[in-house]
């Protein structure tokens, strides 16, 4: 797919960019997507040149300055947008079109899970540097607002009690500073953190979100992500140049031509670099994923952040390379539990990958799972994130 946001389209907004993709045949007409594109176009127009930074001498530090700035933000700050719908409805694609053309000097597009990892890391660093118990939320909000007046969150969801307990105060502080939020989610605001212990304390955050963003439900339509998987060959043997080329084509199809770039995940305070990623699809080679010091936490971070993994060059496994085999077993179990789709090249079919020696029997379950993960029923399962 050509870059949909060419210079002239960037000046016109996300709706013309979306219509251009339809005209070129890259997208099929979809009423739910068209409505979302129109709403994003309206927000794009209201955000042109938007910069809520206070004037000189009106820093956030003083109480009066904070109250004045909050009143100013509430009066002039554009209402954001929360796109909610099932997986594969085109929510992320539309938000990316909007983000790319948004005329906002400071903006950030980030997966919500990654954003919260950064928040916790900064809170931890603040508390370590300020052991006297100073409230870390205002300075954290200052930092985030200085980095971005527009925050675009992909896959907004709340599953962690630690996240739930700080979101209300943090987002109130961000909104006080004029930050505008656009988000995509599979979960409506009223259903966030539903059924979890401590949800009553989370309800003010839900009310705040509904006050500061418009919620648009994208119903019906086609599941474009699942359609990309339909008929796709997922296991390529052997792992040679031809298979590499076929994985290149599969990766391009699965990402819908989106811009590919490295992504950094934070796992237990460490950085895990995903070398190639776009539109919920990650790509690794086997050595980088299973021949380095990675473990279950790393694989879970990948599985929760990406719905599909493209994996190059799985070798035959045996007691001679058991550490790699052990990591691969953990990886497959994690992908299986999270319904992550796997497209791979390998030196053998799953039942022939680990044939001899100690632990060969243990690999039988992994081979069985790899076979199941190639079935059309499996490919139709929704990713829980």
N, C-alpha and C positions, 0 to 999 in steps of 0.2 A: 504494500500500500504506500502511495506517495505521502509525503508529509502533508496532512490536511490543513495545517495552519501556515500557509504561505503568507508573505508580507501583507498582501491586500486583504486576505481573510482575517489576519490578526487585527486589522484596523476595523473590521466589520463585526467581530464577535463570534461566539460559539455557534449560534444558530446558522449563519451562512456556512461556517465550516462543516457543520453536520449535514446540511443540505448538499454541499459539494461532494461529500462522501457518497451520498445516495445517487447523485447525478453520475458519478464515475463508476457506479456499480459495486463499490466497496461495501456498502450497507444496503439492506432492503428496507423499504419504508416500514415504520413501526409507530403507531399512534402514541403509545406510552413514551417512547423515546422522543418523539417530536414535541410532546407537551413538556417533558423535562428540559429539552433544548430551549424551548421558548422561555421557561422560567429562569434558566441559567442566563439567557440573553438579557432578560430584564435586570437580573442582578449585575451582570457585566456592565450594563449601562450606568447603573447607580454607583458602581465602584470605580469608574474611570478616574484615575488620578488620586484615589483615596489614600489619605495619610493622616491617621488620627493622633500623631505625636503632639503632645502639648507644646504650646508656645514657650519661648525662652522665659525662665523664671517661674514656670508652673510645673515643676517636677512633681512626681507622685508622693514625695516624702511627707509633706505637711498634710494635716487633716483637712484643712480648708481646700487646699489644692486638689486633694483626692476627691472630695465631695463635688467640687466644681467640675472636675474632669469627668466624673461619673455622670453628672447631669448632662454635660455636653455630649458624652458618648451615647447616652440613652436617646438623646434628642436627634442626633445626626447620624448615628451609626446604622448602616444598612442592615436589614434582617437577612441572615444567611439562609441556607437551604440544606435540607436533610432528605436525600433520596433513599427510599426504602423499597425493597423488592427482593424476590427470590434470586438465587445465584444465576448468572448468565443473562441478565436482562439488559446489559449495556450501561449500567450505572457508572462503573469506573471509567469506561471509555468516554462518556459524556463529561464527567468531571475533569478528565484529563484535557479534553478539548477546551473546556472553560478555563482551567488553570493556565494552559499554554498561552491564551490570548488575554488573560486578565491584566488590565492596565493598573497594577498595584506595585509600587516600588519594592515593597518587601512582602514576599509571599513564600509559602512553603507547602509542598504536597508530600504527605507522609502517611504510611500505614499506621493506624491508630495503636496497634500493639507496639510498634517501634517508638512512637511518641511517648507512650507510658513508660517504656523502659528507660528512655532518656530522662523523663520526669523523676523517676525514682532514683536514678543515678545522681542527678543534680541535687535532689533533696538530701541524699546520703552525704554528698560532698559538703553541702551547706552545714548540716548538723555536725559534721566532723570539724569544720572550721569555726563553728560558733557553738561551743558546748554550753553556753549560758542559757540556752532555751529560747533564743529569739525566733519569732515566727518566720519560717522560711517561705511561706506562700507569696507574700508581696514581692520580695526580691526575685523569686522564681518567675512570677508573672511579668515583672519588669523585663527580665531577660528574654522571655519568649516573645513578648510584645515588641521588643526592640528588633528581634529577628524577623518577625512576620506580622503584618497587619491583616493578612488573609491566611487562614489555616485551612487546607483541604485534607480531610481525613478519609482514607480508604478503609473500608471494612470496620466501621465503628461498632464496637461491642464491649461489654463489660462483664468479665467472668471472675475477676479477682477482687476479693474483699478489700485488699490494700488499695486497689485503684478506686473502688467505689467510695471509700472513706475520704478521699482527698479531692474527688472530681468536682463536687459542688463548690467548694471554696476556691479552687483553682480556676474554674471556668467563670465564676462570678468576677474574680479579679481580672481575668483576661477580657471579659466583656466590658468591665469598668474602664479598661485601657483602650477600648475601641476595636478589639480584634473581632473580625468577621469569620464565621465558621461555615464551611461547606463540608458535607459528609455523605458517604455512601454506607449503607448497612443492609443486612438481611433482616434486621430486627427493628420494629417500630419503637419509638421512644418509650411508650407506655409498657413495653415488654422487656426493656433492658433490666438485667439483674433479677428477673422474675423468679420467684421461688427460692431465692438465696437468703441465707441468714443475714440479718441486718439490713434488709431492703427498706424498712421504714425510714431509716436514716438517709437512704439514697433518694427518696421521693422528691425532696426539694430540688435535686439536680435535674430530675426529669421535668419538673415544672419550669425550671430555668431554661433548659434546652428548648422546650416548646414555646417559651416566650421570645427567645432570641433567634430561632430559626423557623422557617416554614417547612412543614413536613409534606413531602409529595410521595404518594404511594404509586409505584410503577407496577401495575397489575397486568396479567395476561402476557401476550407477546411470545416471542420465541426465546428459547434458551440458547443463546449464541455460543456460549462456551461449550456446552454439551454437544452442540452440532459440530463444533470443530473436532471433537473426539470421534464422531461417528465415522466408522469405516477406516479409522486410522490404525495402521499397523504399529503395535507398541513394543515388539521384541524383535530385534534385528540381529541375525547371525550370518557370518562372523563379524567381529568388531574390526572392520577394515575401512578403507577409504570410501567404499561405496556406502557402507552403513553410516559413516560420518556425514556424508552428503545427505542421506535420507533423514538423519536426525536434524541437520540444518533446515531441511524443508519442513519437517514436523514442528520444529521450534518456531519457525516463521508463521506457520499456519495457526498454531496454538496461541500465539501472542497477537494475532490479528494485525501484524505489521507495526505494532507499537514500538516506540523507541526502547532499545535494549541498553541497560547500563548496570554496573555493579551495585549491589545493595549490601549495607552493613547491618547485621543483626547483633544485638548485645545479649550475651548468654552468661549469666553469673559474673557480670562485670568484665567479661572478655568480648572482643570483637570477632564476629564470624562473618567473613566476606563471602557473599554469593557472587561469583564472578560475572554471571550473566542473568539478568532478570527483567521481566516485562509482563504486565497484565496478569499477575498471579502465577507466572510460570518461571521456575528457576532451572538453570542448567549448570551441571558440574561434570567433571570427568571423575572416573572411579578413584584414581589415586588421591585426588584432592579431598574426596569425601570419606574414603575408607582406608587410606594409607597414611593418615596423619592422626594426631592425638585428639580425635573427636569422640564424643560419646552420646549417650541417650538424650541429654539436655540439648545438645546441638541439633540432633536430628528432629527433636520435638519442635524446636524453634523454626526449623525449615518447614516442617509439616503443618504448623499452624499458620505460617505466613504465606504459604504457596499451595495452590490446589493441584499443581502438576509439577513433576520433576522429570527433566530430561537428563539422562545419565549415560555418558560415553564410556565405552571400553571396560566392561566388566570381564575380568579374566577367569580362567578356570581356577577353582578354589580347592584347597587340600590342606593337610597338616603343614605343608611347607610354607604356606602364607596364611596361617590360621588367624593371626591378629586381624588381617583384612577381612577374612571370612566372618569372624565374630562381629566386627563392626557392621558388615553388610547384613548379617542376620538381624541385628538391632535396628538398622535402618529400615529394612523391609517390614519388620513388626510395627514400627512407628508409622510408616506410610500407610500400612494396612489399617491400623486403628483409626487414623485420621481421614481415611477415604481419599488419600492423595493418589492421583493417577501417575503411573510410571511409564515413561517411554525410554527404552534403553537399547544399547548395542552390547553384545556379549559374545564370548568365544564359544558358547554352547547354549542349548536350550536349558530352561530351568532344571529339568530333571537330570541333565548331564553336567551341570556346573560343578558339583561336588560329589564325585563318584566313589572315591576310595579313601581308606584310612580312617583314623580316629575322627569321631564326630560326623561322619558321613550320614549316619542315621538321623542325627539331630537336624541336619539340613533338610531332611525330607519335608518338614512342615513349611520351611521357607520356600522350597520349590513348589509345594502345593499352593501356597499363597500367591506366588508369582504367576502361576497358571491361572488362578482365579482372577487376578488383577488384570488379565488380558481379556476377560469375558465382557460382552456387551452389557450384561446386568451390572457388573462392577463399574464399568465406565459411565453408567447412568446414575450412580450414587452421587448425592450432593456432598460437597466438602463442608464439614460442620462449621467452619469459620464463615 
